[in-house]
Amino acid sequence: MKIPKFRKQQYFRVKLDQREREGALWLKCRSCGELVFRERVRENRGICPRCGAYFFLTARERIALLVDEGSFEDISKPIMATDPLGFVDRKPYPERLKEAQEETGLLNETIVGRARLGSLPAVLVVTDFRFIGGSMGAVMGEQIAHASGVAVRERRPFILVSSSGGARMQEGTLSLMQMVKTATARRELERAGVPLVSVMVYPTTGGVLASIASLGDIVIAEKGALIGFAGRRVIEQTTGETLPPDFQTEQFAYEHGIVDRVVRREELRGELIRILSFFAPHGGADADGD
């Protein structure tokens, strides 16, 4: 299939309205405005078959896109966030957690598992942006540390797929401490000689970008990813400068050395298989990912 040129904004999150929760057969692409068959979008890796725009992927959809069929074993810790600060904004933090759990069917924003890609073993960590913006709190830090420990013990490469709005403000300083915790987990991988492959998708921002997501031996950006620490408006108001139009795009990140390569979604699985093949003791795998 010929892939059309990408627009500046190519991600169009599919909101989970009541019809979609009930399993609507059709989805509306926010890029071309056309109705597309839901199953066709799924088979096309979450890409609009009409215009090539990317639909937003959940963590479980992302896992299914990347790993060998039937190979994923969920080893996430069954833990949930607490409310150490008694935080309340428009609603109490525990209420936000409950709503996120009901919307996503997840206990928290992070899924950890053993998997195979092209028959090559790996430990995979994927964050889900639907769960309070995929923000990093104490639970994410613990899940990443847990995954790192498994990767070290079993000598499996570690793949992190980040989709996050940054640190979770409802947990205050405890959320910022996870930057140190995840960086320490990355250091343990390095000491054990276990590779870390970081994949940044839309969006990868804030504390996640400033810690574990940027510390990969190889850092990949999916085409269309938003990559940056703070928002454009905040930076412009703080510095008094006008930022370039492509600021925080995946191409900007590549040109400034933040990521090693930009990869289209339909090529991402094959790219990860090639990387795992390079690190594998004996090499050799189906780099096409079929």
C-alpha positions as CSV (number, residue, x, y, z in Angstrom):
1,M,0.0,0.0,0.0
2,K,1.3,3.4,-0.9
3,I,1.6,5.6,2.2
4,P,0.6,9.2,1.7
5,K,2.7,12.1,3.0
6,F,2.1,12.7,6.7
7,R,0.4,15.9,7.8
8,K,1.9,17.8,10.7
9,Q,-0.8,16.4,13.0
10,Q,-1.3,12.8,12.1
11,Y,-2.5,11.3,15.3
12,F,-6.2,11.4,15.9
13,R,-7.2,9.9,19.2
14,V,-10.4,7.8,19.0
15,K,-12.4,8.8,22.1
16,L,-14.1,6.0,23.9
17,D,-17.7,7.3,23.7
18,Q,-20.6,5.0,24.6
19,R,-21.0,3.6,21.1
20,E,-17.3,2.6,20.9
21,R,-17.5,0.9,24.3
22,E,-20.4,-1.1,22.9
23,G,-18.3,-2.2,20.0
24,A,-19.3,0.1,17.1
25,L,-18.4,-1.3,13.7
26,W,-17.4,2.0,12.2
27,L,-14.9,4.7,13.3
28,K,-14.6,8.3,11.9
29,C,-11.1,9.4,10.9
30,R,-10.4,12.9,12.2
31,S,-7.9,13.5,9.4
32,C,-10.0,12.7,6.3
33,G,-13.4,12.7,8.0
34,E,-14.3,9.4,6.4
35,L,-16.1,6.5,8.2
36,V,-13.9,3.5,8.2
37,F,-14.6,-0.1,9.2
38,R,-13.2,-0.7,12.7
39,E,-11.9,-4.2,11.8
40,R,-10.1,-2.8,8.7
41,V,-8.4,-0.2,10.9
42,R,-7.3,-2.9,13.3
43,E,-5.9,-5.1,10.5
44,N,-4.1,-2.0,9.1
45,R,-2.2,-1.5,12.4
46,G,-4.4,1.4,13.6
47,I,-3.8,3.3,10.3
48,C,-6.6,4.9,8.4
49,P,-6.9,2.8,5.2
50,R,-8.1,5.9,3.3
51,C,-5.6,8.6,4.2
52,G,-2.8,7.0,6.2
53,A,-3.4,8.9,9.4
54,Y,-2.6,7.2,12.6
55,F,-5.4,6.2,15.1
56,F,-4.4,6.3,18.7
57,L,-3.4,2.8,20.1
58,T,-4.1,1.5,23.5
59,A,-1.3,-0.3,25.4
60,R,-2.8,-3.7,24.6
61,E,-3.3,-2.8,20.9
62,R,0.4,-1.7,20.8
63,I,1.5,-5.0,22.3
64,A,-0.6,-7.0,19.7
65,L,1.0,-4.9,16.9
66,L,4.6,-5.7,18.0
67,V,4.9,-9.2,19.5
68,D,4.6,-12.7,18.0
69,E,1.0,-13.9,18.2
70,G,0.3,-15.7,21.5
71,S,3.7,-15.0,22.9
72,F,2.9,-12.3,25.4
73,E,2.9,-13.2,29.1
74,D,1.6,-10.4,31.4
75,I,3.9,-10.2,34.4
76,S,2.7,-6.8,35.6
77,K,2.6,-6.4,39.4
78,P,-1.0,-6.2,40.6
79,I,-0.5,-2.9,42.3
80,M,-2.5,0.4,42.3
81,A,-1.6,3.9,43.2
82,T,-2.4,5.3,46.6
83,D,-3.3,8.9,47.5
84,P,-0.3,10.0,49.7
85,L,-1.2,13.7,49.5
86,G,-5.0,13.5,49.7
87,F,-4.9,15.4,46.4
88,V,-8.0,17.1,45.1
89,D,-8.4,19.3,42.0
90,R,-11.7,19.2,40.2
91,K,-12.2,15.8,41.8
92,P,-10.3,13.6,44.4
93,Y,-7.4,11.6,43.1
94,P,-8.9,8.2,44.1
95,E,-11.9,9.1,42.0
96,R,-9.7,9.8,39.0
97,L,-8.0,6.5,39.4
98,K,-11.3,4.7,39.6
99,E,-12.6,6.4,36.4
100,A,-9.3,5.5,34.6
101,Q,-9.6,1.9,35.7
102,E,-13.2,1.7,34.4
103,E,-12.3,3.3,31.1
104,T,-9.2,1.3,30.3
105,G,-9.8,-2.0,32.2
106,L,-6.3,-1.6,33.6
107,L,-5.2,-1.3,37.3
108,N,-2.6,1.2,36.3
109,E,-1.0,2.8,33.3
110,T,1.8,0.3,32.7
111,I,1.7,-3.2,31.3
112,V,4.8,-5.4,31.7
113,G,5.3,-8.8,30.0
114,R,7.6,-11.4,28.5
115,A,7.2,-11.7,24.8
116,R,8.9,-12.8,21.6
117,L,9.4,-10.7,18.5
118,G,10.4,-12.7,15.5
119,S,11.0,-15.6,17.9
120,L,13.5,-13.5,19.9
121,P,12.8,-13.1,23.6
122,A,12.3,-9.7,25.3
123,V,10.8,-8.0,28.3
124,L,8.3,-5.4,27.1
125,V,6.9,-2.4,29.0
126,V,4.1,-0.4,27.4
127,T,2.3,2.7,28.9
128,D,-1.3,3.6,28.2
129,F,-2.0,7.3,27.6
130,R,-5.7,6.8,28.4
131,F,-4.8,6.2,32.0
132,I,-4.4,9.7,33.4
133,G,-2.3,10.7,30.5
134,G,0.1,7.8,31.0
135,S,1.7,9.9,33.7
136,M,4.5,8.5,35.8
137,G,3.8,7.9,39.5
138,A,5.1,5.5,42.1
139,V,3.4,2.5,40.3
140,M,5.0,3.1,37.0
141,G,8.4,3.4,38.7
142,E,7.9,0.1,40.5
143,Q,6.7,-1.6,37.3
144,I,9.7,-0.5,35.3
145,A,12.1,-1.5,38.1
146,H,10.3,-4.9,38.3
147,A,10.6,-5.3,34.5
148,S,14.3,-4.4,34.7
149,G,14.9,-7.0,37.3
150,V,13.3,-9.7,35.2
151,A,15.3,-8.6,32.1
152,V,18.6,-8.8,34.1
153,R,17.8,-12.2,35.6
154,E,16.7,-13.8,32.4
155,R,19.1,-12.0,30.1
156,R,16.3,-10.6,27.9
157,P,16.5,-7.3,26.1
158,F,14.3,-4.7,27.5
159,I,11.9,-2.8,25.2
160,L,10.1,0.3,26.6
161,V,7.2,1.9,24.6
162,S,6.4,5.3,26.1
163,S,3.2,7.3,25.7
164,S,3.1,9.7,28.6
165,G,2.2,13.3,29.6
166,G,5.0,13.3,32.2
167,A,5.1,13.0,36.0
168,R,1.8,12.6,37.9
169,M,1.2,15.8,39.8
170,Q,-1.3,14.1,42.1
171,E,1.6,12.3,43.7
172,G,3.9,15.4,44.1
173,T,7.5,14.8,44.9
174,L,6.9,11.0,44.9
175,S,6.3,11.1,41.2
176,L,9.5,13.0,40.5
177,M,11.4,10.4,42.5
178,Q,10.5,7.9,39.9
179,M,12.8,9.6,37.5
180,V,15.7,8.6,39.7
181,K,14.2,5.1,40.3
182,T,13.8,4.3,36.6
183,A,17.3,5.8,35.8
184,T,18.7,3.5,38.5
185,A,16.9,0.5,36.9
186,R,18.4,1.4,33.6
187,R,21.9,1.5,35.2
188,E,21.3,-2.1,36.5
189,L,20.6,-3.1,32.9
190,E,23.8,-1.5,31.7
191,R,25.9,-3.2,34.4
192,A,24.4,-6.6,33.4
193,G,25.0,-6.0,29.7
194,V,21.3,-6.1,28.9
195,P,20.2,-3.8,26.1
196,L,17.5,-1.2,26.5
197,V,15.5,-0.2,23.4
198,S,13.3,2.9,24.0
199,V,10.4,3.6,21.6
200,M,8.8,7.0,21.8
201,V,5.3,7.3,20.5
202,Y,2.7,10.1,20.7
203,P,3.2,11.7,23.1
204,T,6.4,11.2,25.1
205,T,6.9,14.2,27.4
206,G,7.9,15.5,30.8
207,G,9.6,13.3,33.4
208,V,9.3,10.1,31.3
209,L,11.2,11.8,28.5
210,A,13.7,13.3,30.9
211,S,14.5,9.9,32.5
212,I,14.1,6.3,31.3
213,A,12.7,7.1,27.8
214,S,15.9,9.0,26.8
215,L,18.3,6.4,28.3
216,G,18.0,3.6,25.8
217,D,21.0,2.1,24.0
218,I,18.9,2.7,21.0
219,V,16.1,5.3,20.9
220,I,13.4,5.1,18.3
221,A,10.6,7.6,17.6
222,E,7.4,6.4,15.8
223,K,6.6,8.6,12.9
224,G,4.3,11.4,14.2
225,A,5.5,11.3,17.8
226,L,5.4,14.4,19.9
227,I,8.6,14.5,21.9
228,G,9.4,17.3,24.5
229,F,9.7,18.2,28.1
230,A,7.3,21.1,28.5
231,G,4.6,22.4,26.3
232,R,5.2,24.9,23.5
233,R,3.2,27.7,25.1
234,V,4.9,27.3,28.4
235,I,8.4,27.5,26.8
236,E,7.5,30.5,24.7
237,Q,6.0,32.4,27.6
238,T,9.0,31.5,29.8
239,T,11.7,32.3,27.3
240,G,10.0,35.1,25.4
241,E,11.1,33.4,22.1
242,T,9.1,32.0,19.2
243,L,9.8,28.3,18.7
244,P,10.3,26.8,15.2
245,P,7.1,25.2,13.6
246,D,8.5,21.7,13.8
247,F,9.6,22.0,17.5
248,Q,9.0,18.7,19.4
249,T,8.2,16.7,16.3
250,E,9.9,13.4,15.8
251,Q,12.0,14.9,12.9
252,F,13.1,17.7,15.1
253,A,14.1,15.2,17.8
254,Y,16.1,13.2,15.2
255,E,17.9,16.2,13.8
256,H,18.9,17.3,17.3
257,G,20.2,13.9,18.4
258,I,17.4,13.0,20.8
259,V,16.4,9.9,18.9
260,D,18.5,7.6,16.7
261,R,15.9,6.8,14.1
262,V,12.3,7.7,13.0
263,V,10.2,4.6,12.0
264,R,6.8,4.4,10.5
265,R,4.3,2.4,12.5
266,E,3.9,-0.3,9.9
267,E,7.7,-0.9,10.0
268,L,8.2,-0.7,13.8
269,R,7.9,-4.4,14.5
270,G,10.4,-5.3,11.8
271,E,12.8,-2.7,13.1
272,L,12.6,-4.0,16.6
273,I,13.2,-7.6,15.3
274,R,16.3,-6.4,13.5
275,I,17.6,-4.7,16.7
276,L,17.0,-7.8,18.8
277,S,18.7,-9.9,16.1
278,F,21.8,-7.7,16.5
279,F,21.9,-8.3,20.2
280,A,20.9,-12.0,20.1
281,P,23.8,-14.4,20.9
282,H,23.4,-16.3,17.6
283,G,21.5,-13.7,15.6
284,G,19.1,-14.7,12.9
285,A,15.3,-13.9,12.8
286,D,12.6,-13.0,10.4
287,A,13.3,-9.2,10.1
288,D,10.1,-8.7,8.1
289,G,8.1,-9.5,11.2
290,D,5.6,-11.7,9.4
